[in-house]
């Protein structure tokens, strides 16, 4: 886990980065904690790409203006993080199919005709981290997703593409879970319930897409719901094990991890969309873990 203070990313005036560096950035609120500038700097060094990547704090009501200003000043591509992913989707005239299904975008670029394109790379990052870095596939397994918001929407499609035996989405507000199941029904069967509907059930993989970890809380999960030797994955990354990761350890999980690997893997997917080059991810993940 990351147990050092995260560096404040260097910031620059848009359009003043010099003629030789293409400008990319992450926009969010808050955004000062983001590791994305460090990750993309590592990708650029490895692949010899002339880019500069910064973190930009955007007012809560100011995403559209900030995106327009960024690309108007010559910016090449953006990542978008909380709380703007669904608003970023609404800015796109040409979203990818996976972004359209998710209703959320975390990667933006602008074509020569001035049209905003968007994609969501979170789900691809999650699946690649599980399979490529932890040798944990999803095919034929019973998967439980906690939450029904933007984080879960971003990963549900790629999870369904792996052909698990069952996918259940649980949420405190059942109507939100029902909306989620309906929106994704074309990709596969998604069962939905509230937390009271989990009693007596067992899952091979549990993914936490709620915001509970950000507040140091644990979702109301019953003991015994995780198969012995199963997997717990928290989409949040943190310096110390999150309450959900700690719960997974107590439940006997063979793998209980946070979302740092997913962060790096989704960043690599964005990098590939922008530059046409796929960087190696494992050295970056290992260096951040050691730090």
C-alpha positions in Angstrom: 0.0 0.0 0.0 1.0 3.6 -0.5 2.1 4.9 2.9 3.9 8.1 2.0 2.3 11.6 1.4 1.3 11.8 -2.2 3.2 14.6 -4.1 1.2 17.6 -5.2 1.3 17.5 -9.0 3.1 20.3 -10.8 0.7 22.6 -12.6 1.2 24.7 -15.7 -0.6 27.4 -17.6 -2.6 25.8 -20.4 -1.0 26.5 -23.8 2.4 27.6 -22.4 4.1 24.2 -22.3 6.3 24.8 -25.3 6.0 23.6 -28.9 7.6 20.1 -28.3 5.3 18.8 -25.6 1.8 17.6 -26.1 -0.4 18.5 -23.1 -2.6 16.0 -21.3 -4.3 16.4 -17.9 -6.7 14.9 -15.4 -9.6 17.1 -14.3 -11.4 16.5 -11.0 -12.6 18.0 -7.7 -10.6 17.2 -5.6 -7.6 16.2 -7.7 -4.5 17.1 -5.7 -4.2 13.5 -4.5 -4.1 12.1 -8.0 -1.3 9.7 -9.0 -2.1 10.1 -12.7 0.6 12.7 -13.4 3.2 10.4 -11.9 1.8 7.4 -13.8 1.7 9.1 -17.2 5.1 10.6 -16.7 6.4 7.0 -16.2 4.6 5.9 -19.4 6.1 8.8 -21.4 9.6 8.1 -20.3 9.3 4.4 -21.1 7.8 4.9 -24.6 9.7 8.1 -25.4 6.5 10.1 -26.0 6.9 13.9 -25.9 4.0 14.7 -23.5 3.4 16.6 -20.3 0.6 15.6 -18.0 -0.9 17.8 -15.2 -3.7 17.8 -12.7 -6.3 20.5 -13.0 -8.7 21.4 -10.2 -12.1 22.2 -11.8 -15.0 24.0 -10.1 -18.0 21.8 -9.5 -20.1 23.7 -12.0 -17.2 24.4 -14.4 -16.3 21.2 -16.3 -17.7 22.2 -19.7 -15.9 25.6 -19.7 -12.7 23.9 -18.5 -12.8 21.2 -21.2 -13.4 23.8 -23.9 -10.6 26.0 -22.7 -8.2 23.1 -22.4 -8.7 21.9 -26.0 -8.9 25.5 -27.3 -5.4 26.1 -25.9 -4.1 23.1 -27.8 -4.5 20.3 -25.2 -4.4 16.8 -26.7 -6.4 14.7 -24.2 -8.0 14.6 -20.8 -8.8 12.1 -18.1 -11.9 13.0 -16.0 -12.3 11.8 -12.5 -14.9 12.3 -9.7 -17.4 13.8 -9.7 -17.4 14.6 -13.5 -17.5 11.3 -15.4 -21.2 11.4 -16.2 -21.1 15.0 -17.1 -18.1 14.3 -19.4 -20.3 11.7 -21.2 -22.9 14.4 -21.9 -20.2 16.6 -23.5 -19.3 13.9 -26.0 -20.8 13.8 -29.5 -18.9 10.6 -30.3 -18.8 8.3 -27.2 -17.5 4.8 -27.6 -20.0 1.9 -27.3 -18.7 1.0 -23.8 -19.0 4.6 -22.8 -22.5 4.8 -24.2 -23.6 1.7 -22.2 -22.0 3.0 -19.0 -23.3 6.5 -19.4 -19.9 7.8 -18.2 -16.6 8.9 -19.7 -13.1 9.1 -18.1 -11.1 9.7 -21.3 -11.6 12.6 -23.7 -10.0 13.8 -26.9 -10.9 16.2 -29.7 -10.8 15.4 -33.4 -9.7 17.8 -36.1 -13.3 18.8 -36.8 -13.6 20.0 -33.2 -15.8 17.1 -32.0 -15.3 15.7 -28.5 -14.7 11.9 -28.4 -15.0 9.9 -25.1 -14.4 6.5 -23.8 -14.4 4.8 -20.4 -11.3 2.7 -19.5 -12.0 1.8 -15.9 -13.6 -1.6 -16.6 -10.8 -2.6 -19.0 -8.3 -1.5 -16.3 -10.1 -3.7 -13.6 -10.2 -6.8 -15.8 -6.6 -6.4 -16.9 -5.4 -6.0 -13.3 -7.3 -9.1 -12.1 -6.3 -11.3 -15.0 -2.9 -9.9 -16.0 -1.4 -9.0 -12.6 -3.2 -11.4 -10.3 -4.0 -14.4 -12.4 -7.7 -14.1 -11.4 -10.2 -14.6 -14.2 -13.9 -14.0 -13.9 -15.3 -16.7 -16.3 -17.7 -19.1 -14.6 -17.4 -17.3 -11.2 -20.1 -15.6 -9.1 -19.5 -11.9 -8.9 -21.0 -9.4 -6.4 -20.8 -5.7 -7.2 -21.4 -3.3 -4.3 -23.1 -0.1 -5.4 -24.9 1.1 -8.5 -23.3 4.5 -9.2 -20.8 5.7 -11.8 -18.0 3.5 -10.5 -20.0 0.3 -11.0 -21.4 1.5 -14.3 -17.8 1.9 -15.5 -16.7 -1.6 -14.8 -19.9 -3.7 -15.3 -19.7 -4.0 -19.1 -16.2 -5.5 -19.2 -17.0 -7.8 -16.3 -20.0 -9.2 -18.2 -17.8 -9.7 -21.2 -15.7 -12.2 -19.2 -18.8 -14.5 -18.9 -19.1 -15.0 -15.2 -21.6 -17.5 -13.9 -23.6 -14.9 -12.1 -23.5 -11.1 -11.5 -25.4 -9.5 -8.7 -25.5 -5.8 -8.0 -26.5 -4.7 -4.5 -27.3 -1.2 -3.5 -29.0 0.5 -0.5 -31.5 2.2 -2.9 -33.0 -0.7 -4.9 -34.5 1.6 -7.6 -30.9 2.6 -8.6 -29.9 -1.0 -8.8 -32.9 -1.8 -11.0 -32.0 1.0 -13.3 -28.5 -0.4 -13.6 -29.7 -3.9 -14.4 -32.1 -2.6 -17.1 -29.4 -0.4 -18.7 -27.0 -3.4 -19.1 -29.5 -6.1 -19.9 -28.2 -6.2 -23.5 -24.8 -7.4 -22.3 -25.9 -10.1 -19.9 -28.1 -11.0 -17.0 -27.6 -8.8 -13.9 -29.5 -9.7 -10.8 -30.1 -6.8 -8.4 -31.1 -6.6 -4.7 -30.6 -4.5 -1.6 -28.2 -5.6 1.2 -30.9 -7.6 3.0 -31.1 -9.9 -0.1 -27.5 -11.1 0.5 -28.3 -13.4 3.5 -27.3 -17.0 2.9 -25.6 -16.3 -0.4 -21.9 -16.9 -1.4 -19.7 -15.3 -4.0 -16.3 -15.9 -5.5 -15.5 -12.3 -6.3 -16.8 -9.2 -4.5 -16.0 -5.7 -6.0 -16.6 -2.6 -3.9 -17.8 0.3 -6.0 -19.4 2.3 -3.2 -17.9 5.4 -1.7 -17.8 3.8 1.8 -14.0 3.4 1.8 -13.5 7.1 1.1 -15.2 7.8 4.4 -13.4 4.9 6.3 -16.6 2.8 6.4 -17.5 -0.7 5.5 -20.7 -1.6 3.5 -23.2 -3.7 5.5 -22.0 -7.1 4.4 -22.9 -10.3 6.2 -20.1 -12.6 7.3 -19.7 -15.8 5.2 -20.8 -14.2 2.0 -17.3 -14.6 0.4 -16.2 -18.1 -0.6 -13.1 -19.2 1.2 -10.1 -18.3 -1.0 -12.3 -15.8 -2.9 -11.3 -12.3 -4.1 -12.1 -8.9 -2.7 -11.4 -5.8 -4.9 -11.9 -2.2 -3.7 -12.1 0.3 -6.6 -10.6 2.9 -4.2 -6.9 3.0 -3.7 -5.3 4.2 -0.5 -2.1 4.4 1.5 -3.3 1.8 4.0 -5.7 -1.2 3.5 -9.3 0.1 3.2 -12.0 -1.2 5.6 -13.3 -3.4 2.7 -9.8 -4.9 2.1 -9.4 -5.5 5.8 -12.8 -7.2 5.8 -11.8 -9.4 2.9 -8.7 -10.5 4.8 -10.7 -11.4 7.8 -13.1 -13.4 5.6 -10.2 -15.6 4.3 -9.8 -14.0 0.9 -6.8 -15.3 -1.1 -6.7 -11.9 -2.8 -7.8 -8.7 -1.1 -6.5 -5.5 -2.8 -7.3 -1.9 -3.5 -7.7 -0.3 -6.9 -4.1 0.9 -7.5 -3.5 -1.7 -10.2 -6.8 -0.7 -11.9 -5.7 2.9 -11.8 -2.5 2.2 -13.6 -4.1 -0.2 -16.1 -6.9 2.2 -17.0 -4.3 4.9 -17.4 -2.4 2.7 -19.9 -5.6 2.2 -21.9 -6.1 6.0 -22.0 -2.5 6.4 -23.1 -3.0 3.9 -25.9 -6.1 5.7 -27.1 -4.3 9.0 -27.3 -0.8 7.9 -28.5 -1.3 4.5 -30.2 1.4 3.0 -27.9 0.7 0.6 -25.1 3.1 1.1 -22.1 4.1 -1.6 -19.7 2.2 -1.4 -16.5 3.7 -3.9 -14.0 6.9 -1.9 -13.3 4.8 1.2 -12.5 2.4 -0.7 -10.2 5.3 -2.4 -8.4 7.2 0.9 -7.9 4.1 2.6 -6.5 3.4 -0.4 -4.2 7.1 -0.3 -2.9 6.8 3.4 -2.3 
